[in-house]
Amino acid sequence: MLDWAEYIHSDPNILVGKPVVKGTRLSVEFLLRLFAVGWTEAQILENYPSLSKQSLRAIFAFAAETTREDELFVLSRAA
């Protein structure tokens, strides 16, 4: 598995400590939301040339590791 720590870090002086791609002010949350609304990897890389394919893979590795829990959480949505 990709070592996300090579690409993702948190600094209280950058975006109030949100996890960001190193060397940028692009948060993991922001980039995941771009994917969620339909942006492709190519569109993100074109619009944010400071990113690499590896840094985008790292955001998914980070999200997978940080959301892993021993307990199952049932999420409900209001209809």
PDB file of N, CA, C and O in Angstrom, chain B, residues numbered from 101:
ATOM      1  N   MET B 101       0.847  -1.192   0.000  1.00  0.00           N
ATOM      2  CA  MET B 101       0.000   0.000   0.000  1.00  0.00           C
ATOM      3  C   MET B 101       0.887   1.248   0.000  1.00  0.00           C
ATOM      4  O   MET B 101       1.956   1.261   0.611  1.00  0.00           O
ATOM      5  N   LEU B 102       0.450   2.250  -0.663  1.00  0.00           N
ATOM      6  CA  LEU B 102       1.168   3.520  -0.748  1.00  0.00           C
ATOM      7  C   LEU B 102       1.294   4.164   0.627  1.00  0.00           C
ATOM      8  O   LEU B 102       0.327   4.196   1.388  1.00  0.00           O
ATOM      9  N   ASP B 103       2.475   4.676   0.948  1.00  0.00           N
ATOM     10  CA  ASP B 103       2.688   5.368   2.214  1.00  0.00           C
ATOM     11  C   ASP B 103       2.192   6.802   2.073  1.00  0.00           C
ATOM     12  O   ASP B 103       2.905   7.672   1.574  1.00  0.00           O
ATOM     13  N   TRP B 104       0.961   7.034   2.519  1.00  0.00           N
ATOM     14  CA  TRP B 104       0.350   8.358   2.346  1.00  0.00           C
ATOM     15  C   TRP B 104       1.121   9.442   3.081  1.00  0.00           C
ATOM     16  O   TRP B 104       1.056  10.606   2.687  1.00  0.00           O
ATOM     17  N   ALA B 105       1.847   9.097   4.133  1.00  0.00           N
ATOM     18  CA  ALA B 105       2.566  10.101   4.929  1.00  0.00           C
ATOM     19  C   ALA B 105       3.660  10.807   4.126  1.00  0.00           C
ATOM     20  O   ALA B 105       4.120  11.878   4.522  1.00  0.00           O
ATOM     21  N   GLU B 106       4.073  10.230   3.025  1.00  0.00           N
ATOM     22  CA  GLU B 106       5.032  10.903   2.144  1.00  0.00           C
ATOM     23  C   GLU B 106       4.380  12.074   1.411  1.00  0.00           C
ATOM     24  O   GLU B 106       5.080  12.967   0.934  1.00  0.00           O
ATOM     25  N   TYR B 107       3.065  12.080   1.318  1.00  0.00           N
ATOM     26  CA  TYR B 107       2.346  13.069   0.512  1.00  0.00           C
ATOM     27  C   TYR B 107       1.375  13.939   1.296  1.00  0.00           C
ATOM     28  O   TYR B 107       1.052  15.046   0.864  1.00  0.00           O
ATOM     29  N   ILE B 108       0.906  13.457   2.439  1.00  0.00           N
ATOM     30  CA  ILE B 108      -0.132  14.147   3.206  1.00  0.00           C
ATOM     31  C   ILE B 108       0.432  14.560   4.554  1.00  0.00           C
ATOM     32  O   ILE B 108       1.135  13.785   5.202  1.00  0.00           O
ATOM     33  N   HIS B 109       0.124  15.783   4.977  1.00  0.00           N
ATOM     34  CA  HIS B 109       0.521  16.196   6.323  1.00  0.00           C
ATOM     35  C   HIS B 109      -0.480  17.206   6.862  1.00  0.00           C
ATOM     36  O   HIS B 109      -1.349  17.705   6.147  1.00  0.00           O
ATOM     37  N   SER B 110      -0.326  17.483   8.136  1.00  0.00           N
ATOM     38  CA  SER B 110      -1.197  18.434   8.810  1.00  0.00           C
ATOM     39  C   SER B 110      -0.327  19.435   9.549  1.00  0.00           C
ATOM     40  O   SER B 110       0.593  19.060  10.275  1.00  0.00           O
ATOM     41  N   ASP B 111      -0.627  20.707   9.357  1.00  0.00           N
ATOM     42  CA  ASP B 111       0.118  21.784  10.008  1.00  0.00           C
ATOM     43  C   ASP B 111      -0.906  22.780  10.524  1.00  0.00           C
ATOM     44  O   ASP B 111      -1.730  23.262   9.746  1.00  0.00           O
ATOM     45  N   PRO B 112      -0.884  23.106  11.814  1.00  0.00           N
ATOM     46  CA  PRO B 112      -1.885  24.030  12.362  1.00  0.00           C
ATOM     47  C   PRO B 112      -1.868  25.405  11.697  1.00  0.00           C
ATOM     48  O   PRO B 112      -2.830  26.163  11.819  1.00  0.00           O
ATOM     49  N   ASN B 113      -0.791  25.729  11.001  1.00  0.00           N
ATOM     50  CA  ASN B 113      -0.694  27.019  10.312  1.00  0.00           C
ATOM     51  C   ASN B 113      -1.222  26.979   8.881  1.00  0.00           C
ATOM     52  O   ASN B 113      -1.274  28.009   8.208  1.00  0.00           O
ATOM     53  N   ILE B 114      -1.612  25.803   8.416  1.00  0.00           N
ATOM     54  CA  ILE B 114      -2.153  25.664   7.055  1.00  0.00           C
ATOM     55  C   ILE B 114      -3.560  25.104   7.165  1.00  0.00           C
ATOM     56  O   ILE B 114      -3.754  23.992   7.654  1.00  0.00           O
ATOM     57  N   LEU B 115      -4.540  25.871   6.713  1.00  0.00           N
ATOM     58  CA  LEU B 115      -5.948  25.467   6.724  1.00  0.00           C
ATOM     59  C   LEU B 115      -6.385  24.933   8.087  1.00  0.00           C
ATOM     60  O   LEU B 115      -7.107  23.939   8.170  1.00  0.00           O
ATOM     61  N   VAL B 116      -5.951  25.585   9.130  1.00  0.00           N
ATOM     62  CA  VAL B 116      -6.325  25.248  10.499  1.00  0.00           C
ATOM     63  C   VAL B 116      -6.022  23.775  10.839  1.00  0.00           C
ATOM     64  O   VAL B 116      -6.730  23.151  11.629  1.00  0.00           O
ATOM     65  N   GLY B 117      -4.973  23.246  10.236  1.00  0.00           N
ATOM     66  CA  GLY B 117      -4.557  21.889  10.557  1.00  0.00           C
ATOM     67  C   GLY B 117      -5.226  20.783   9.772  1.00  0.00           C
ATOM     68  O   GLY B 117      -4.985  19.607  10.045  1.00  0.00           O
ATOM     69  N   LYS B 118      -6.070  21.130   8.791  1.00  0.00           N
ATOM     70  CA  LYS B 118      -6.676  20.080   7.962  1.00  0.00           C
ATOM     71  C   LYS B 118      -5.567  19.332   7.227  1.00  0.00           C
ATOM     72  O   LYS B 118      -4.558  19.938   6.867  1.00  0.00           O
ATOM     73  N   PRO B 119      -5.728  18.037   6.999  1.00  0.00           N
ATOM     74  CA  PRO B 119      -4.739  17.304   6.211  1.00  0.00           C
ATOM     75  C   PRO B 119      -4.705  17.843   4.781  1.00  0.00           C
ATOM     76  O   PRO B 119      -5.742  17.984   4.134  1.00  0.00           O
ATOM     77  N   VAL B 120      -3.502  18.140   4.302  1.00  0.00           N
ATOM     78  CA  VAL B 120      -3.307  18.676   2.957  1.00  0.00           C
ATOM     79  C   VAL B 120      -2.226  17.889   2.240  1.00  0.00           C
ATOM     80  O   VAL B 120      -1.436  17.180   2.865  1.00  0.00           O
ATOM     81  N   VAL B 121      -2.201  18.022   0.916  1.00  0.00           N
ATOM     82  CA  VAL B 121      -1.104  17.468   0.136  1.00  0.00           C
ATOM     83  C   VAL B 121       0.113  18.348   0.404  1.00  0.00           C
ATOM     84  O   VAL B 121       0.042  19.571   0.283  1.00  0.00           O
ATOM     85  N   LYS B 122       1.222  17.723   0.766  1.00  0.00           N
ATOM     86  CA  LYS B 122       2.441  18.466   1.082  1.00  0.00           C
ATOM     87  C   LYS B 122       2.802  19.421  -0.042  1.00  0.00           C
ATOM     88  O   LYS B 122       2.703  19.078  -1.220  1.00  0.00           O
ATOM     89  N   GLY B 123       3.222  20.622   0.332  1.00  0.00           N
ATOM     90  CA  GLY B 123       3.626  21.628  -0.638  1.00  0.00           C
ATOM     91  C   GLY B 123       2.474  22.386  -1.256  1.00  0.00           C
ATOM     92  O   GLY B 123       2.680  23.213  -2.145  1.00  0.00           O
ATOM     93  N   THR B 124       1.244  22.113  -0.788  1.00  0.00           N
ATOM     94  CA  THR B 124       0.063  22.797  -1.324  1.00  0.00           C
ATOM     95  C   THR B 124      -0.823  23.239  -0.165  1.00  0.00           C
ATOM     96  O   THR B 124      -0.559  22.938   0.999  1.00  0.00           O
ATOM     97  N   ARG B 125      -1.863  23.950  -0.513  1.00  0.00           N
ATOM     98  CA  ARG B 125      -2.922  24.277   0.438  1.00  0.00           C
ATOM     99  C   ARG B 125      -4.199  23.545   0.020  1.00  0.00           C
ATOM    100  O   ARG B 125      -5.305  23.997   0.317  1.00  0.00           O
ATOM    101  N   LEU B 126      -4.041  22.422  -0.666  1.00  0.00           N
ATOM    102  CA  LEU B 126      -5.167  21.621  -1.140  1.00  0.00           C
ATOM    103  C   LEU B 126      -5.446  20.525  -0.123  1.00  0.00           C
ATOM    104  O   LEU B 126      -4.638  19.617   0.072  1.00  0.00           O
ATOM    105  N   SER B 127      -6.609  20.626   0.524  1.00  0.00           N
ATOM    106  CA  SER B 127      -6.941  19.653   1.560  1.00  0.00           C
ATOM    107  C   SER B 127      -7.416  18.338   0.955  1.00  0.00           C
ATOM    108  O   SER B 127      -7.935  18.286  -0.160  1.00  0.00           O
ATOM    109  N   VAL B 128      -7.217  17.285   1.731  1.00  0.00           N
ATOM    110  CA  VAL B 128      -7.715  15.963   1.346  1.00  0.00           C
ATOM    111  C   VAL B 128      -9.221  16.050   1.124  1.00  0.00           C
ATOM    112  O   VAL B 128      -9.742  15.516   0.145  1.00  0.00           O
ATOM    113  N   GLU B 129      -9.911  16.720   2.032  1.00  0.00           N
ATOM    114  CA  GLU B 129     -11.364  16.867   1.913  1.00  0.00           C
ATOM    115  C   GLU B 129     -11.755  17.516   0.591  1.00  0.00           C
ATOM    116  O   GLU B 129     -12.645  17.020  -0.099  1.00  0.00           O
ATOM    117  N   PHE B 130     -11.101  18.619   0.229  1.00  0.00           N
ATOM    118  CA  PHE B 130     -11.406  19.331  -1.016  1.00  0.00           C
ATOM    119  C   PHE B 130     -11.221  18.414  -2.221  1.00  0.00           C
ATOM    120  O   PHE B 130     -12.077  18.360  -3.104  1.00  0.00           O
ATOM    121  N   LEU B 131     -10.116  17.705  -2.252  1.00  0.00           N
ATOM    122  CA  LEU B 131      -9.842  16.837  -3.398  1.00  0.00           C
ATOM    123  C   LEU B 131     -10.825  15.674  -3.470  1.00  0.00           C
ATOM    124  O   LEU B 131     -11.266  15.309  -4.560  1.00  0.00           O
ATOM    125  N   LEU B 132     -11.172  15.090  -2.332  1.00  0.00           N
ATOM    126  CA  LEU B 132     -12.169  14.020  -2.344  1.00  0.00           C
ATOM    127  C   LEU B 132     -13.520  14.539  -2.830  1.00  0.00           C
ATOM    128  O   LEU B 132     -14.242  13.839  -3.540  1.00  0.00           O
ATOM    129  N   ARG B 133     -13.856  15.763  -2.447  1.00  0.00           N
ATOM    130  CA  ARG B 133     -15.127  16.345  -2.916  1.00  0.00           C
ATOM    131  C   ARG B 133     -15.124  16.563  -4.426  1.00  0.00           C
ATOM    132  O   ARG B 133     -16.156  16.401  -5.078  1.00  0.00           O
ATOM    133  N   LEU B 134     -13.966  16.932  -4.989  1.00  0.00           N
ATOM    134  CA  LEU B 134     -13.891  17.064  -6.448  1.00  0.00           C
ATOM    135  C   LEU B 134     -14.209  15.735  -7.112  1.00  0.00           C
ATOM    136  O   LEU B 134     -14.981  15.685  -8.069  1.00  0.00           O
ATOM    137  N   PHE B 135     -13.611  14.650  -6.605  1.00  0.00           N
ATOM    138  CA  PHE B 135     -13.930  13.322  -7.154  1.00  0.00           C
ATOM    139  C   PHE B 135     -15.408  13.001  -6.959  1.00  0.00           C
ATOM    140  O   PHE B 135     -16.043  12.436  -7.850  1.00  0.00           O
ATOM    141  N   ALA B 136     -15.955  13.353  -5.808  1.00  0.00           N
ATOM    142  CA  ALA B 136     -17.352  13.029  -5.498  1.00  0.00           C
ATOM    143  C   ALA B 136     -18.334  13.715  -6.436  1.00  0.00           C
ATOM    144  O   ALA B 136     -19.406  13.175  -6.710  1.00  0.00           O
ATOM    145  N   VAL B 137     -17.987  14.889  -6.929  1.00  0.00           N
ATOM    146  CA  VAL B 137     -18.895  15.592  -7.846  1.00  0.00           C
ATOM    147  C   VAL B 137     -18.597  15.281  -9.310  1.00  0.00           C
ATOM    148  O   VAL B 137     -19.194  15.867 -10.212  1.00  0.00           O
ATOM    149  N   GLY B 138     -17.659  14.346  -9.537  1.00  0.00           N
ATOM    150  CA  GLY B 138     -17.467  13.868 -10.899  1.00  0.00           C
ATOM    151  C   GLY B 138     -16.199  14.295 -11.611  1.00  0.00           C
ATOM    152  O   GLY B 138     -16.001  13.943 -12.774  1.00  0.00           O
ATOM    153  N   TRP B 139     -15.333  15.048 -10.942  1.00  0.00           N
ATOM    154  CA  TRP B 139     -14.077  15.399 -11.594  1.00  0.00           C
ATOM    155  C   TRP B 139     -13.268  14.127 -11.809  1.00  0.00           C
ATOM    156  O   TRP B 139     -13.290  13.214 -10.984  1.00  0.00           O
ATOM    157  N   THR B 140     -12.560  14.081 -12.922  1.00  0.00           N
ATOM    158  CA  THR B 140     -11.687  12.948 -13.201  1.00  0.00           C
ATOM    159  C   THR B 140     -10.280  13.264 -12.709  1.00  0.00           C
ATOM    160  O   THR B 140      -9.946  14.415 -12.430  1.00  0.00           O
ATOM    161  N   GLU B 141      -9.473  12.232 -12.610  1.00  0.00           N
ATOM    162  CA  GLU B 141      -8.074  12.422 -12.236  1.00  0.00           C
ATOM    163  C   GLU B 141      -7.403  13.397 -13.205  1.00  0.00           C
ATOM    164  O   GLU B 141      -6.660  14.283 -12.783  1.00  0.00           O
ATOM    165  N   ALA B 142      -7.665  13.231 -14.497  1.00  0.00           N
ATOM    166  CA  ALA B 142      -7.059  14.099 -15.510  1.00  0.00           C
ATOM    167  C   ALA B 142      -7.463  15.566 -15.298  1.00  0.00           C
ATOM    168  O   ALA B 142      -6.625  16.460 -15.421  1.00  0.00           O
ATOM    169  N   GLN B 143      -8.725  15.814 -14.985  1.00  0.00           N
ATOM    170  CA  GLN B 143      -9.180  17.193 -14.754  1.00  0.00           C
ATOM    171  C   GLN B 143      -8.496  17.803 -13.535  1.00  0.00           C
ATOM    172  O   GLN B 143      -8.099  18.968 -13.559  1.00  0.00           O
ATOM    173  N   ILE B 144      -8.362  17.028 -12.484  1.00  0.00           N
ATOM    174  CA  ILE B 144      -7.723  17.545 -11.277  1.00  0.00           C
ATOM    175  C   ILE B 144      -6.256  17.848 -11.554  1.00  0.00           C
ATOM    176  O   ILE B 144      -5.764  18.912 -11.180  1.00  0.00           O
ATOM    177  N   LEU B 145      -5.552  16.924 -12.206  1.00  0.00           N
ATOM    178  CA  LEU B 145      -4.137  17.145 -12.501  1.00  0.00           C
ATOM    179  C   LEU B 145      -3.931  18.332 -13.432  1.00  0.00           C
ATOM    180  O   LEU B 145      -2.947  19.059 -13.299  1.00  0.00           O
ATOM    181  N   GLU B 146      -4.844  18.535 -14.368  1.00  0.00           N
ATOM    182  CA  GLU B 146      -4.748  19.668 -15.293  1.00  0.00           C
ATOM    183  C   GLU B 146      -4.972  20.994 -14.562  1.00  0.00           C
ATOM    184  O   GLU B 146      -4.283  21.978 -14.829  1.00  0.00           O
ATOM    185  N   ASN B 147      -5.927  21.014 -13.650  1.00  0.00           N
ATOM    186  CA  ASN B 147      -6.265  22.252 -12.942  1.00  0.00           C
ATOM    187  C   ASN B 147      -5.355  22.535 -11.752  1.00  0.00           C
ATOM    188  O   ASN B 147      -5.249  23.681 -11.313  1.00  0.00           O
ATOM    189  N   TYR B 148      -4.708  21.518 -11.235  1.00  0.00           N
ATOM    190  CA  TYR B 148      -3.818  21.669 -10.079  1.00  0.00           C
ATOM    191  C   TYR B 148      -2.483  20.991 -10.404  1.00  0.00           C
ATOM    192  O   TYR B 148      -2.204  19.898  -9.912  1.00  0.00           O
ATOM    193  N   PRO B 149      -1.660  21.639 -11.231  1.00  0.00           N
ATOM    194  CA  PRO B 149      -0.421  21.009 -11.711  1.00  0.00           C
ATOM    195  C   PRO B 149       0.608  20.700 -10.623  1.00  0.00           C
ATOM    196  O   PRO B 149       1.581  19.992 -10.885  1.00  0.00           O
ATOM    197  N   SER B 150       0.413  21.213  -9.419  1.00  0.00           N
ATOM    198  CA  SER B 150       1.336  20.880  -8.328  1.00  0.00           C
ATOM    199  C   SER B 150       1.092  19.476  -7.792  1.00  0.00           C
ATOM    200  O   SER B 150       1.891  18.965  -7.006  1.00  0.00           O
ATOM    201  N   LEU B 151      -0.008  18.847  -8.209  1.00  0.00           N
ATOM    202  CA  LEU B 151      -0.335  17.490  -7.775  1.00  0.00           C
ATOM    203  C   LEU B 151       0.242  16.464  -8.735  1.00  0.00           C
ATOM    204  O   LEU B 151       0.522  16.767  -9.895  1.00  0.00           O
ATOM    205  N   SER B 152       0.415  15.255  -8.242  1.00  0.00           N
ATOM    206  CA  SER B 152       0.858  14.137  -9.072  1.00  0.00           C
ATOM    207  C   SER B 152      -0.139  12.992  -8.923  1.00  0.00           C
ATOM    208  O   SER B 152      -0.983  13.001  -8.027  1.00  0.00           O
ATOM    209  N   LYS B 153      -0.030  12.014  -9.805  1.00  0.00           N
ATOM    210  CA  LYS B 153      -0.884  10.838  -9.678  1.00  0.00           C
ATOM    211  C   LYS B 153      -0.662  10.165  -8.332  1.00  0.00           C
ATOM    212  O   LYS B 153      -1.611   9.681  -7.715  1.00  0.00           O
ATOM    213  N   GLN B 154       0.577  10.131  -7.876  1.00  0.00           N
ATOM    214  CA  GLN B 154       0.888   9.519  -6.583  1.00  0.00           C
ATOM    215  C   GLN B 154       0.235  10.280  -5.440  1.00  0.00           C
ATOM    216  O   GLN B 154      -0.272   9.667  -4.501  1.00  0.00           O
ATOM    217  N   SER B 155       0.239  11.614  -5.506  1.00  0.00           N
ATOM    218  CA  SER B 155      -0.381  12.382  -4.416  1.00  0.00           C
ATOM    219  C   SER B 155      -1.886  12.162  -4.388  1.00  0.00           C
ATOM    220  O   SER B 155      -2.493  12.179  -3.317  1.00  0.00           O
ATOM    221  N   LEU B 156      -2.496  11.955  -5.556  1.00  0.00           N
ATOM    222  CA  LEU B 156      -3.928  11.658  -5.578  1.00  0.00           C
ATOM    223  C   LEU B 156      -4.197  10.264  -5.005  1.00  0.00           C
ATOM    224  O   LEU B 156      -5.177  10.072  -4.286  1.00  0.00           O
ATOM    225  N   ARG B 157      -3.346   9.306  -5.312  1.00  0.00           N
ATOM    226  CA  ARG B 157      -3.493   7.972  -4.714  1.00  0.00           C
ATOM    227  C   ARG B 157      -3.344   8.059  -3.203  1.00  0.00           C
ATOM    228  O   ARG B 157      -4.017   7.347  -2.458  1.00  0.00           O
ATOM    229  N   ALA B 158      -2.453   8.940  -2.759  1.00  0.00           N
ATOM    230  CA  ALA B 158      -2.206   9.079  -1.321  1.00  0.00           C
ATOM    231  C   ALA B 158      -3.440   9.579  -0.581  1.00  0.00           C
ATOM    232  O   ALA B 158      -3.663   9.197   0.568  1.00  0.00           O
ATOM    233  N   ILE B 159      -4.254  10.432  -1.223  1.00  0.00           N
ATOM    234  CA  ILE B 159      -5.446  10.916  -0.510  1.00  0.00           C
ATOM    235  C   ILE B 159      -6.421   9.775  -0.257  1.00  0.00           C
ATOM    236  O   ILE B 159      -7.101   9.754   0.769  1.00  0.00           O
ATOM    237  N   PHE B 160      -6.492   8.825  -1.187  1.00  0.00           N
ATOM    238  CA  PHE B 160      -7.367   7.669  -0.978  1.00  0.00           C
ATOM    239  C   PHE B 160      -6.788   6.736   0.079  1.00  0.00           C
ATOM    240  O   PHE B 160      -7.532   6.191   0.894  1.00  0.00           O
ATOM    241  N   ALA B 161      -5.478   6.547   0.077  1.00  0.00           N
ATOM    242  CA  ALA B 161      -4.842   5.714   1.101  1.00  0.00           C
ATOM    243  C   ALA B 161      -5.040   6.345   2.480  1.00  0.00           C
ATOM    244  O   ALA B 161      -5.316   5.641   3.451  1.00  0.00           O
ATOM    245  N   PHE B 162      -4.900   7.666   2.567  1.00  0.00           N
ATOM    246  CA  PHE B 162      -5.111   8.382   3.821  1.00  0.00           C
ATOM    247  C   PHE B 162      -6.555   8.219   4.290  1.00  0.00           C
ATOM    248  O   PHE B 162      -6.804   7.912   5.456  1.00  0.00           O
ATOM    249  N   ALA B 163      -7.502   8.424   3.379  1.00  0.00           N
ATOM    250  CA  ALA B 163      -8.921   8.306   3.731  1.00  0.00           C
ATOM    251  C   ALA B 163      -9.250   6.892   4.195  1.00  0.00           C
ATOM    252  O   ALA B 163      -9.987   6.713   5.164  1.00  0.00           O
ATOM    253  N   ALA B 164      -8.712   5.892   3.513  1.00  0.00           N
ATOM    254  CA  ALA B 164      -8.979   4.503   3.891  1.00  0.00           C
ATOM    255  C   ALA B 164      -8.435   4.205   5.284  1.00  0.00           C
ATOM    256  O   ALA B 164      -9.109   3.578   6.101  1.00  0.00           O
ATOM    257  N   GLU B 165      -7.223   4.655   5.546  1.00  0.00           N
ATOM    258  CA  GLU B 165      -6.628   4.354   6.851  1.00  0.00           C
ATOM    259  C   GLU B 165      -7.287   5.125   7.982  1.00  0.00           C
ATOM    260  O   GLU B 165      -7.481   4.580   9.069  1.00  0.00           O
ATOM    261  N   THR B 166      -7.630   6.366   7.749  1.00  0.00           N
ATOM    262  CA  THR B 166      -8.177   7.185   8.837  1.00  0.00           C
ATOM    263  C   THR B 166      -9.658   6.934   9.086  1.00  0.00           C
ATOM    264  O   THR B 166     -10.186   7.358  10.115  1.00  0.00           O
ATOM    265  N   THR B 167     -10.331   6.264   8.180  1.00  0.00           N
ATOM    266  CA  THR B 167     -11.742   5.945   8.416  1.00  0.00           C
ATOM    267  C   THR B 167     -11.923   4.495   8.858  1.00  0.00           C
ATOM    268  O   THR B 167     -13.044   4.061   9.124  1.00  0.00           O
ATOM    269  N   ARG B 168     -10.841   3.757   8.935  1.00  0.00           N
ATOM    270  CA  ARG B 168     -10.907   2.365   9.377  1.00  0.00           C
ATOM    271  C   ARG B 168     -11.215   2.343  10.868  1.00  0.00           C
ATOM    272  O   ARG B 168     -10.556   3.013  11.663  1.00  0.00           O
ATOM    273  N   GLU B 169     -12.197   1.584  11.220  1.00  0.00           N
ATOM    274  CA  GLU B 169     -12.604   1.468  12.625  1.00  0.00           C
ATOM    275  C   GLU B 169     -12.898   0.016  12.936  1.00  0.00           C
ATOM    276  O   GLU B 169     -13.197  -0.775  12.042  1.00  0.00           O
ATOM    277  N   ASP B 170     -12.811  -0.324  14.199  1.00  0.00           N
ATOM    278  CA  ASP B 170     -13.168  -1.673  14.623  1.00  0.00           C
ATOM    279  C   ASP B 170     -14.671  -1.845  14.772  1.00  0.00           C
ATOM    280  O   ASP B 170     -15.175  -2.967  14.830  1.00  0.00           O
ATOM    281  N   GLU B 171     -15.383  -0.722  14.834  1.00  0.00           N
ATOM    282  CA  GLU B 171     -16.836  -0.766  14.988  1.00  0.00           C
ATOM    283  C   GLU B 171     -17.502  -0.362  13.678  1.00  0.00           C
ATOM    284  O   GLU B 171     -16.957   0.413  12.892  1.00  0.00           O
ATOM    285  N   LEU B 172     -18.681  -0.902  13.469  1.00  0.00           N
ATOM    286  CA  LEU B 172     -19.466  -0.548  12.301  1.00  0.00           C
ATOM    287  C   LEU B 172     -20.371   0.621  12.648  1.00  0.00           C
ATOM    288  O   LEU B 172     -21.106   0.569  13.634  1.00  0.00           O
ATOM    289  N   PHE B 173     -20.322   1.658  11.854  1.00  0.00           N
ATOM    290  CA  PHE B 173     -21.195   2.815  12.056  1.00  0.00           C
ATOM    291  C   PHE B 173     -22.243   2.810  10.955  1.00  0.00           C
ATOM    292  O   PHE B 173     -21.916   2.771   9.769  1.00  0.00           O
ATOM    293  N   VAL B 174     -23.494   2.850  11.359  1.00  0.00           N
ATOM    294  CA  VAL B 174     -24.589   2.889  10.405  1.00  0.00           C
ATOM    295  C   VAL B 174     -24.914   4.353  10.135  1.00  0.00           C
ATOM    296  O   VAL B 174     -25.255   5.110  11.044  1.00  0.00           O
ATOM    297  N   LEU B 175     -24.801   4.731   8.880  1.00  0.00           N
ATOM    298  CA  LEU B 175     -25.089   6.097   8.486  1.00  0.00           C
ATOM    299  C   LEU B 175     -26.489   6.169   7.927  1.00  0.00           C
ATOM    300  O   LEU B 175     -26.863   5.363   7.075  1.00  0.00           O
ATOM    301  N   SER B 176     -27.264   7.119   8.394  1.00  0.00           N
ATOM    302  CA  SER B 176     -28.602   7.283   7.844  1.00  0.00           C
ATOM    303  C   SER B 176     -28.706   8.650   7.210  1.00  0.00           C
ATOM    304  O   SER B 176     -28.068   9.609   7.644  1.00  0.00           O
ATOM    305  N   ARG B 177     -29.508   8.718   6.195  1.00  0.00           N
ATOM    306  CA  ARG B 177     -29.731   9.968   5.493  1.00  0.00           C
ATOM    307  C   ARG B 177     -31.201  10.299   5.558  1.00  0.00           C
ATOM    308  O   ARG B 177     -32.065   9.435   5.409  1.00  0.00           O
ATOM    309  N   ALA B 178     -31.463  11.560   5.783  1.00  0.00           N
ATOM    310  CA  ALA B 178     -32.871  12.014   5.748  1.00  0.00           C
ATOM    311  C   ALA B 178     -33.348  11.917   4.311  1.00  0.00           C
ATOM    312  O   ALA B 178     -32.628  12.295   3.386  1.00  0.00           O
ATOM    313  N   ALA B 179     -34.542  11.421   4.123  1.00  0.00           N
ATOM    314  CA  ALA B 179     -35.091  11.263   2.770  1.00  0.00           C
ATOM    315  C   ALA B 179     -35.511  12.576   2.186  1.00  0.00           C
ATOM    316  O   ALA B 179     -35.993  12.623   1.055  1.00  0.00           O
TER     317      ALA B 179
END
